[in-house]
Amino acid sequence: MQIISLNAWGGAMFDELARWLDGCEADVLCLQEVTHTPALHGWTRFDDAERSLPQRANLLADVRSRLPRHQGLFAASDSGPVQDQDRRAHRQDFGVATFVAEPLSVVGLRTAFVHGGYVDHRDGWPSDGRPRAALAVRVFDPEARRFVSVVNLHGLRDARGKADTPARRAQAERLAELVGGVRENGDLTVVCGDLNLLPGSETFQVLAGLGLVDLVREGDTRTSRYLKPVRHASYLLVSDPAAVKRFEIMTAPEVSDHRALVLDLRP
């Protein structure tokens, strides 16, 4: 069983991302920064006080079309205004998505906000402090005859940096509550996503209390498209390191400003 986590950057590198998806063999694909604009396809532009970025209008639909044998699950954290190529305004949802291959049975599903609650930003997107939703699935792997709980999240962004704050501590506690609520005794548990944290964050201590072990540690999880010096962002944690057959921080191809995290589990 293979699990991949990737911050998809709103599909800003969609040509590269699409080619990679066409060959993607993940049984569970966890994506962050996923867009969904009802009844719109193609490109939009996202703007806040700090950035102006091209994004896919409906990355959720784009990925679903390339993974027709996967169930596509989506949780919106917030929504706000974007413009299409003709500068017409649209309302776009932003969140996380998990795609589960057909041979796996989805036997549990839960979403929860790990920071704040849903907001519809009518007057523009804030640059930080935005709400964050997490999406948890519990699947049965018929090949390995076991249950696996996978939690996908995009952690709080803070313009001051990735250091621990009271808000991030509260986020860790809400995340731990979600993990405890979705998994059952004996489950192999995976928590993954763009946590927006430094390797020494107290979040990992909170998750260690649930028996979760970080596989990324000090690893560089950014691609050449990211120009800032701090290269820590994405993480993947497992409840049983002995179940890991292979773990890789993917350096090529580059499909985002984040590197994908690839986990192969032993059968």
N, C-alpha and C positions, 0 to 999 in steps of 0.2 A: 504494500500500500504506500502510495506516495502523496505527500502533502506539500503544497507550495504556498508561500506567502509573499505578496508583492504589493507595495504601494504603487498603484498604476499611474499616479501623477495626472489623473483626470483624462488619460489617453493622449497627453501632449505629444508623445512619440508613437502615434498610432500605427504608422506603417510598420515600424519595427515590432511593436507589440502584436499586431495582427499576424505577422509571419511567425512569431514565436508561439502564439496561441494555436496556430494551425498544426503545430507539431507537439503541443503540450500533452503530456501523458499523465498529468496529475489526477489522482482519484478525488482529492479535495483541493480545490484552488481557492485561496483566501485573498481577496483583493481589497485594498483600501483606496480612498479617493476615487470612488465610483460615482459617476454622474447619471442622472435620469431626468430628462426633460420631456414631458408628455407630448406626443404627436410631433416630435422634431428629431431630425437626424442630421448627420454632418458635423459641422464645427460651430462652436460658440466661443465667446471670449469672457473670461472671468476677471473681475477687477476688485481689489480692495485697496486699502490705504498704502500697502507696500508693494503690491505685485499686479501685473497684468499678464495673464497666461491664456494661451489657446487651450481649449478643452473640447472633448467630444460632447456633443449635445446629449447623447444617450449611450454612454459607454456600457451600461448594463445590457442594452439590446445588442450592441456590437459584439460583446463577449458571448452572449447567449447564442448568437447566430453562428459563431465559430466553435462552440461546444454543444452541438445539438443533442448529445447523449449525456448531458449533465443537467441536473436540476439547478436552476439559478435562484438563489435566495438573496434578498436585499433588505437592508435596514437603513432608513434615512436618519441622519443626525440633525440636519437642518436644511433649509432651502433659502434661495435668494435670487436676485436678478442677474441674468446674463444677456448678452447680445448675440444675435446670429450674424452671418456675414453681410446682411443688408442693414445691420444696426437696429434691427427690431428687438424689442425687449421680450424676454421669456422668463418664466419662473422655473428654476432648476433645483432638483433634489440632489443632496450630496450625502454619501454614506459609505457603508461597507457591504460587500457582496461575497457570498460563498457559493461555489459551484461544486456539486456532488455528483460523481459518476454514477450511472444507472445500476451497476452491479451492487452498489452499497445501498442498504435500506436506511432511510432517515427515520429514526425511532424517537427522536427528541429534538425539540427546537425551542430556543428561548432568545429573546433580545432584552437588553437593558441599557440604560444610559449610565456610563461610568463617570461622566461629567455633565452637569447641568441637565437640561431637558430640551425637547424639540423646540426650535425657534424658526419662524418664517421671517427672514430679514427683508422687510419691505423697502427700507431706505439704503440698502447696500450691505455688503458683507463686512463684518469686523475683521481686523487683522489677526487677532488672537482671542483666546478665551471662549472659542465656540464650543457648543455642546458636542459630546462624543457618544455614539452608540456602539455597543458590541453585539456581535451575533454569534450564538453558540449552537452547534449541531451535535447530536449524538447519533452515530451511525453504527450499523452492524456490518462487519467485514466478513463475508462468508468464507473467504479463503483462509483467513487466520482464525475464524471462529471466535471472534472477540468483538467487544464494543469499544469504540474510540470516540471520545468527546473532544471536539475541536472548537476553540474560542478564537474568534477573529475580531481584532479591534484596531482602532486608530487613536492613539493617545493625544491628550491635550497639548495644544501648541501654545507656547508662551514666548512672546517676543523678546523677553529678557534672557532666554536660553533654556537649556535642558536640565538645569539643576533641580533638586528636590524642593518642593513648595508644599504648603498645607493642602492646596488643591490637588496636587499629585498624590499626596498621601491618601486623601479621601477617594481619589480615583482608584488607587490600588485596593482599597478596602471594598469598594463597590465591585471591582473586578473579581476579587476573591469570593464575594458573595455570589456572583453569577456562576463562577466555576463550580462552587459547592452546590449550587442549585440544579445544574444541568447534569453533572456526572453522577454515576452510581458506583457502588462498591465494586472494585475489580476493573473498572474502566481504565484504559490507557488514555491519558489526558494530554492534549497539546494546546498551548496558548501561543498565539503568534500575531504579528502585525507591526505596524510602525508605532512604537510606544513613545517616541520623542523623549527618550531618557538617556542619561549617561550610564555606563556599565556599573558604576557603584551605587546606583539608586536604591533607596530603601524599598522601592516597589519589589525588588527581587527578594528581599527579606520577607516581605508579606507573602509573596507567592511560594517561597520556600516552606512556609508554614503549611502549605497544602501539598508539599512533596514535589514541587515543580523545580526542575533544574534548567538553568539557562545554557543553551548550546553556543550562543554567539560570543558572549563575553566581550573581549576588546576588539572583535572583528570589525573591519571597515564594511559598512553596508550601503555605501553611496557609490554612484557611478561618476564618470567624468563630467556629466552634465551638472553636477553639484559642485559649486566653486568655494563654498565656505570651508573653514579649516576643521570644524568638528565633524567627524565622519561617522558618528554613532547615531542610529535612529531605530532600525528594525531589529526585532528579537524573536526567538522561538524557544519555547520552554517545553519540556516533556516530563511526565511523571515517572518514567522508567527508562533511564539512559541505556539499559541493557537491551531494550527493544529497538534501538536505533541501528539500522544496517549501514546507513550513510547519511551524512549531513554536509551540505555545501552552501556556501555563500556565492551565488552565481556571478561571475565577473563578465561573462559573455554568453549571448549577445546582450548589449545594453538596450533595454526597452522602456526605461524610465530614468528618473534621477535617483532611484533606489535600486539596489540589487535584490534579486529574488532570493528567498531562502528555501532550499530544497531538502526535504526530509524523506528518506526511504526507511520504512519500518520492516523489521524482520517478519516473515510470514508465520 
